[in-house]
Amino acid sequence: MAENVLHIENVTMQFGGVVAVNNLNLDINQGEIVALIGPNGAGKTTAFNCVTGVYEPTNGKIDFLGETIVENFPHGKMKKLYAGENMGLYSNVVSHTPDVITYKGIARTFQNIRLFSKLSVFENVLIAKHMRAKQNFFSAALHLNRAEEKRMREESMALLVEQGLDKYKDDVAGSLPYGLQRRLEIARALATDPKLLLLDEPAAGMNPQETLELAAFISEIRDKYKLSIFLVEHHMDLVMNISDRIYVLDFGKLIAQGVPAEIQSNEKVIDAYLGVSEDE
């Protein structure tokens, strides 16, 4: 049986009177590419933000590799806070910050590319590599651990070679064509050595050829780095071609889940995308 990588249980995210995600349950297993789809405003990116610690859910629990990284059951049993923070206090909330969640092995990209646009391609990857640096702030500031710095630089360069970006290593990241910027953003995420990679609208703004190349690229990195991939995407050809399973949200609620063939023929999914009301 495949190892469970991500388990989302009864997650709700409410902003005032607006329920962006409503009681979401979702699982991703080792090596899977799982897509989360739905019309604009369905709550897909909000779900991503809950997984990565950007938002603290109003309710629910998220486990990563068997460890609870987010939990908020307002009327649940009080528990001792996790080690390192106020160990004498009790709470019903567990909420790791985005940097801690990244360190634990979850990396993400964004719908709107967020590179360090004025730094070089190489520097963008090297900065991400420092997430796994085996040195403290003092030794890094004084350049005492030269072997560690050499290792990170070599690994950053090797990653650029693997992703076909080595010839652009000295180029300013913001000067790259859009498709290469997207590839660099994914390479930077890979530099953190993730077990789970979240891709938020990776094909946004791409032409058909770039989208085709992206599909092959996503499948390739899944196999090469032994990743599980969680994907939000509007480009249905991409989703149907590379996904092992698909979850569908509409107005924050899960309306369908299954393999691509099941989703393509699901009437609730068709209605949601075509805007057909339940009364019709």
C-alpha positions as a Python dict, from the first residue, in 0.01 Angstrom:
ca = {
    (1, 'M'): (0, 0, 0),
    (2, 'A'): (135, 343, -97),
    (3, 'E'): (251, 574, 180),
    (4, 'N'): (17, 864, 255),
    (5, 'V'): (200, 1193, 206),
    (6, 'L'): (-73, 1452, 262),
    (7, 'H'): (-400, 1407, 451),
    (8, 'I'): (-648, 1695, 465),
    (9, 'E'): (-934, 1635, 706),
    (10, 'N'): (-1248, 1852, 736),
    (11, 'V'): (-1059, 2172, 649),
    (12, 'T'): (-1269, 2487, 641),
    (13, 'M'): (-1141, 2839, 571),
    (14, 'Q'): (-1378, 3124, 642),
    (15, 'F'): (-1318, 3495, 587),
    (16, 'G'): (-1590, 3679, 776),
    (17, 'G'): (-1915, 3557, 623),
    (18, 'V'): (-1744, 3401, 320),
    (19, 'V'): (-1659, 3031, 335),
    (20, 'A'): (-1375, 2990, 84),
    (21, 'V'): (-1312, 2621, 161),
    (22, 'N'): (-1590, 2414, 314),
    (23, 'N'): (-1506, 2089, 495),
    (24, 'L'): (-1244, 1967, 247),
    (25, 'N'): (-1116, 1609, 272),
    (26, 'L'): (-829, 1507, 43),
    (27, 'D'): (-542, 1258, 33),
    (28, 'I'): (-221, 1236, -171),
    (29, 'N'): (-6, 923, -172),
    (30, 'Q'): (362, 876, -248),
    (31, 'G'): (447, 935, -614),
    (32, 'E'): (103, 1062, -716),
    (33, 'I'): (20, 1368, -923),
    (34, 'V'): (-308, 1492, -781),
    (35, 'A'): (-495, 1788, -928),
    (36, 'L'): (-738, 2024, -758),
    (37, 'I'): (-962, 2192, -1014),
    (38, 'G'): (-1272, 2408, -1022),
    (39, 'P'): (-1408, 2735, -1161),
    (40, 'N'): (-1254, 3071, -1068),
    (41, 'G'): (-1316, 3148, -702),
    (42, 'A'): (-1377, 2784, -609),
    (43, 'G'): (-1122, 2796, -324),
    (44, 'K'): (-830, 2613, -482),
    (45, 'T'): (-549, 2856, -395),
    (46, 'T'): (-701, 2906, -49),
    (47, 'A'): (-663, 2531, 6),
    (48, 'F'): (-296, 2559, -101),
    (49, 'N'): (-246, 2846, 142),
    (50, 'C'): (-383, 2634, 427),
    (51, 'V'): (-142, 2350, 346),
    (52, 'T'): (160, 2581, 332),
    (53, 'G'): (84, 2776, 649),
    (54, 'V'): (-11, 3104, 483),
    (55, 'Y'): (-360, 3072, 633),
    (56, 'E'): (-462, 2910, 959),
    (57, 'P'): (-783, 2717, 881),
    (58, 'T'): (-1100, 2800, 1070),
    (59, 'N'): (-1143, 2428, 1127),
    (60, 'G'): (-976, 2101, 1036),
    (61, 'K'): (-647, 1916, 1031),
    (62, 'I'): (-362, 1863, 785),
    (63, 'D'): (-109, 1580, 824),
    (64, 'F'): (215, 1556, 627),
    (65, 'L'): (403, 1226, 630),
    (66, 'G'): (207, 1122, 937),
    (67, 'E'): (278, 1441, 1135),
    (68, 'T'): (10, 1699, 1207),
    (69, 'I'): (134, 2032, 1069),
    (70, 'V'): (-195, 2224, 1091),
    (71, 'E'): (-485, 2162, 1326),
    (72, 'N'): (-773, 2374, 1444),
    (73, 'F'): (-1078, 2211, 1593),
    (74, 'P'): (-1234, 2501, 1790),
    (75, 'H'): (-1431, 2269, 2015),
    (76, 'G'): (-1174, 1988, 2020),
    (77, 'K'): (-964, 1842, 2298),
    (78, 'M'): (-688, 2069, 2426),
    (79, 'K'): (-337, 1936, 2362),
    (80, 'K'): (15, 2029, 2459),
    (81, 'L'): (180, 2258, 2209),
    (82, 'Y'): (458, 2107, 1996),
    (83, 'A'): (816, 2118, 2118),
    (84, 'G'): (1004, 2444, 2093),
    (85, 'E'): (716, 2682, 2149),
    (86, 'N'): (550, 2743, 2486),
    (87, 'M'): (572, 2381, 2594),
    (88, 'G'): (389, 2453, 2918),
    (89, 'L'): (77, 2580, 2740),
    (90, 'Y'): (-214, 2385, 2601),
    (91, 'S'): (-416, 2464, 2291),
    (92, 'N'): (-653, 2313, 2037),
    (93, 'V'): (-451, 2475, 1755),
    (94, 'V'): (-135, 2353, 1580),
    (95, 'S'): (-13, 2603, 1321),
    (96, 'H'): (336, 2583, 1175),
    (97, 'T'): (470, 2885, 987),
    (98, 'P'): (546, 2864, 610),
    (99, 'D'): (923, 2840, 666),
    (100, 'V'): (883, 2548, 907),
    (101, 'I'): (647, 2370, 666),
    (102, 'T'): (898, 2421, 383),
    (103, 'Y'): (1175, 2278, 601),
    (104, 'K'): (959, 1974, 673),
    (105, 'G'): (942, 1902, 299),
    (106, 'I'): (660, 2094, 130),
    (107, 'A'): (755, 2338, -147),
    (108, 'R'): (531, 2545, -371),
    (109, 'T'): (519, 2773, -670),
    (110, 'F'): (273, 3058, -723),
    (111, 'Q'): (22, 3153, -990),
    (112, 'N'): (204, 3485, -1025),
    (113, 'I'): (573, 3397, -1051),
    (114, 'R'): (765, 3516, -745),
    (115, 'L'): (1130, 3500, -840),
    (116, 'F'): (1399, 3732, -708),
    (117, 'S'): (1374, 3909, -1041),
    (118, 'K'): (1686, 4128, -1003),
    (119, 'L'): (1911, 3840, -898),
    (120, 'S'): (2073, 3589, -1132),
    (121, 'V'): (1927, 3251, -1215),
    (122, 'F'): (2205, 3086, -1012),
    (123, 'E'): (2147, 3312, -710),
    (124, 'N'): (1775, 3229, -708),
    (125, 'V'): (1850, 2858, -670),
    (126, 'L'): (2137, 2911, -425),
    (127, 'I'): (1915, 3112, -189),
    (128, 'A'): (1668, 2822, -180),
    (129, 'K'): (1953, 2578, -113),
    (130, 'H'): (2033, 2767, 208),
    (131, 'M'): (1710, 2622, 353),
    (132, 'R'): (1908, 2298, 402),
    (133, 'A'): (2235, 2460, 504),
    (134, 'K'): (2428, 2273, 775),
    (135, 'Q'): (2555, 2588, 940),
    (136, 'N'): (2430, 2849, 1181),
    (137, 'F'): (2388, 3221, 1122),
    (138, 'F'): (2721, 3308, 1287),
    (139, 'S'): (2931, 3074, 1074),
    (140, 'A'): (2743, 3177, 759),
    (141, 'A'): (2793, 3549, 826),
    (142, 'L'): (3166, 3504, 881),
    (143, 'H'): (3205, 3249, 598),
    (144, 'L'): (3355, 2998, 844),
    (145, 'N'): (3204, 2692, 681),
    (146, 'R'): (3354, 2712, 334),
    (147, 'A'): (3299, 2344, 263),
    (148, 'E'): (2927, 2382, 324),
    (149, 'E'): (2906, 2686, 98),
    (150, 'K'): (3100, 2499, -172),
    (151, 'R'): (2857, 2205, -144),
    (152, 'M'): (2551, 2428, -184),
    (153, 'R'): (2700, 2607, -484),
    (154, 'E'): (2785, 2276, -652),
    (155, 'E'): (2438, 2134, -586),
    (156, 'S'): (2274, 2452, -715),
    (157, 'M'): (2475, 2431, -1037),
    (158, 'A'): (2396, 2061, -1074),
    (159, 'L'): (2025, 2137, -1040),
    (160, 'L'): (2046, 2404, -1311),
    (161, 'V'): (2218, 2154, -1540),
    (162, 'E'): (1950, 1892, -1472),
    (163, 'Q'): (1675, 2143, -1553),
    (164, 'G'): (1846, 2277, -1866),
    (165, 'L'): (1897, 2621, -1714),
    (166, 'D'): (2275, 2619, -1677),
    (167, 'K'): (2334, 2834, -1985),
    (168, 'Y'): (2123, 3107, -1825),
    (169, 'K'): (2296, 3090, -1485),
    (170, 'D'): (2434, 3445, -1500),
    (171, 'D'): (2123, 3599, -1657),
    (172, 'V'): (1899, 3820, -1446),
    (173, 'A'): (1595, 3607, -1360),
    (174, 'G'): (1347, 3877, -1459),
    (175, 'S'): (1493, 3891, -1810),
    (176, 'L'): (1408, 3528, -1896),
    (177, 'P'): (1117, 3437, -2123),
    (178, 'Y'): (800, 3349, -1931),
    (179, 'G'): (830, 2973, -1980),
    (180, 'L'): (1188, 2971, -1849),
    (181, 'Q'): (1090, 3182, -1550),
    (182, 'R'): (828, 2921, -1463),
    (183, 'R'): (1087, 2644, -1498),
    (184, 'L'): (1328, 2840, -1277),
    (185, 'E'): (1061, 2884, -1011),
    (186, 'I'): (1008, 2507, -1007),
    (187, 'A'): (1386, 2449, -994),
    (188, 'R'): (1408, 2685, -697),
    (189, 'A'): (1135, 2488, -521),
    (190, 'L'): (1324, 2163, -594),
    (191, 'A'): (1634, 2316, -432),
    (192, 'T'): (1464, 2287, -92),
    (193, 'D'): (1459, 1905, -133),
    (194, 'P'): (1082, 1864, -100),
    (195, 'K'): (880, 1546, -64),
    (196, 'L'): (563, 1723, -181),
    (197, 'L'): (558, 1992, -451),
    (198, 'L'): (257, 2224, -485),
    (199, 'L'): (216, 2386, -827),
    (200, 'D'): (-33, 2674, -843),
    (201, 'E'): (-146, 2734, -1205),
    (202, 'P'): (192, 2639, -1359),
    (203, 'A'): (58, 2671, -1716),
    (204, 'A'): (-86, 3020, -1664),
    (205, 'G'): (22, 3248, -1950),
    (206, 'M'): (183, 2969, -2152),
    (207, 'N'): (121, 2897, -2519),
    (208, 'P'): (20, 2543, -2632),
    (209, 'Q'): (378, 2435, -2705),
    (210, 'E'): (504, 2558, -2368),
    (211, 'T'): (214, 2381, -2196),
    (212, 'L'): (299, 2056, -2373),
    (213, 'E'): (661, 2086, -2262),
    (214, 'L'): (548, 2167, -1908),
    (215, 'A'): (339, 1849, -1889),
    (216, 'A'): (642, 1638, -1979),
    (217, 'F'): (857, 1837, -1735),
    (218, 'I'): (619, 1781, -1441),
    (219, 'S'): (604, 1406, -1503),
    (220, 'E'): (981, 1397, -1539),
    (221, 'I'): (1056, 1571, -1210),
    (222, 'R'): (801, 1353, -1030),
    (223, 'D'): (993, 1044, -1140),
    (224, 'K'): (1346, 1184, -1109),
    (225, 'Y'): (1305, 1331, -761),
    (226, 'K'): (1054, 1072, -634),
    (227, 'L'): (804, 1348, -555),
    (228, 'S'): (435, 1367, -490),
    (229, 'I'): (281, 1662, -674),
    (230, 'F'): (-31, 1861, -583),
    (231, 'L'): (-149, 2068, -877),
    (232, 'V'): (-399, 2353, -920),
    (233, 'E'): (-462, 2422, -1287),
    (234, 'H'): (-728, 2555, -1527),
    (235, 'H'): (-569, 2401, -1836),
    (236, 'M'): (-777, 2082, -1863),
    (237, 'D'): (-563, 1912, -2127),
    (238, 'L'): (-264, 1937, -1892),
    (239, 'V'): (-465, 1813, -1593),
    (240, 'M'): (-616, 1517, -1775),
    (241, 'N'): (-285, 1412, -1930),
    (242, 'I'): (-69, 1399, -1618),
    (243, 'S'): (-298, 1353, -1316),
    (244, 'D'): (-339, 1022, -1137),
    (245, 'R'): (-643, 1151, -951),
    (246, 'I'): (-847, 1472, -953),
    (247, 'Y'): (-1050, 1655, -688),
    (248, 'V'): (-1307, 1917, -795),
    (249, 'L'): (-1413, 2218, -587),
    (250, 'D'): (-1711, 2445, -651),
    (251, 'F'): (-1784, 2736, -417),
    (252, 'G'): (-1546, 2582, -165),
    (253, 'K'): (-1715, 2242, -157),
    (254, 'L'): (-1580, 1916, -292),
    (255, 'I'): (-1824, 1800, -561),
    (256, 'A'): (-1629, 1515, -722),
    (257, 'Q'): (-1313, 1307, -704),
    (258, 'G'): (-1170, 1028, -915),
    (259, 'V'): (-944, 939, -1204),
    (260, 'P'): (-946, 1167, -1511),
    (261, 'A'): (-1196, 955, -1709),
    (262, 'E'): (-1444, 968, -1420),
    (263, 'I'): (-1411, 1345, -1381),
    (264, 'Q'): (-1455, 1412, -1753),
    (265, 'S'): (-1792, 1238, -1754),
    (266, 'N'): (-1917, 1364, -1414),
    (267, 'E'): (-2237, 1569, -1457),
    (268, 'K'): (-2175, 1782, -1147),
    (269, 'V'): (-1834, 1881, -1283),
    (270, 'I'): (-1976, 1961, -1627),
    (271, 'D'): (-2251, 2172, -1467),
    (272, 'A'): (-2000, 2362, -1251),
    (273, 'Y'): (-1783, 2454, -1549),
    (274, 'L'): (-2074, 2538, -1780),
    (275, 'G'): (-2259, 2734, -1512),
    (276, 'V'): (-2572, 2518, -1521),
    (277, 'S'): (-2777, 2558, -1204),
    (278, 'E'): (-2918, 2266, -1007),
    (279, 'D'): (-3271, 2394, -1069),
    (280, 'E'): (-3246, 2365, -1443),
}
